[in-house]
Amino acid sequence: MGDHRKNLYERYEPVRRYVEVAFWIVLMTLQAVFSTVVAIVDMRTRAVPRANWEVATWEGSSHLVLLLLVPALVAVEHRLSPLVRGHVLRFLAWHAVASVVFSLVHVVGMFGLRALVYAVAGERYDFGGWARQWGYEYLKDVRVYVSIVFGIWAYRLFVLRLQGEARVLDAPEEGGQAMPALAPAEPEGFEPSMPEMPPPAPAARPERFLVRKLRREFLIAASDIDWLQAEGNYVGLHVNGHDYLLRATLTDFLTQLDPAQFVRVHRSHAVNLGRIKEIEPLGGGDARLHMHDGTTVPCSRRYRDALRAGAS
């Protein structure tokens, strides 16, 4: 069912985080340098030019705070994506709120850095009025917010395509219904009562899933799934150190698994009870599950009772 040669995604995965961090650092650095050069050239045409170090401080502080805000935007994009049909207004409203918070943090952070640099230089940085300055900065920050979030979304889509979307090839078999037993013959003229029909047998759950990923097919036993994670319109199956993305919701896919073996432990996570190595209690009733594959899975207080019931 496929060889063990690593595909492009498997070769990229070990260095993925380093590439992502380096990309944003290089991008923000180049933008800061370019913006500084342009601003210095533009400053020479003004009636009251400012020193080069001041211009460099303005641009550098802005891009440094933007760089520090990238992880927060990644979390926001992951939280609010994908755009669900019928919830467009709510989706846009949440992004509007997030853009306001983004702008406030950006403005406060860069003004604070500028004030610090000016103080070291023996100068005083003039904010020029918070309300007026923030209104002006917000108009610029909205464009920056949209461009960064769009870039994160496009990159995440690229990684999904690079990783390959797995598709379940064999659908769960429907459980058959038992044939009712024949009633014994009754005397002539006797009005027989209607025999009780036995309840239909529950739908059979598949023991194995045949999935296709990157033009290769893999036979996955349901019992080999370590844990599952909701990822937007997908559910990620974590199996023996490998990840398989299926276009399904976590709730729907759990209906195909044995509820005595698989338990939801978080809004976005479910685990195979047999794969839990240790339960680490956290504050507030939450917990961290240490799995046999070396990974950790969050367990929220809301699902602790279900975990205890399943483990007992």
Summary of the structure (lengths in Angstrom):
residues: 312
radius of gyration: 28.9
end to end distance: 36.6
largest distance: 116.4
contacts: 764
relative contact order: 0.07
helix: 50%
strand: 19%
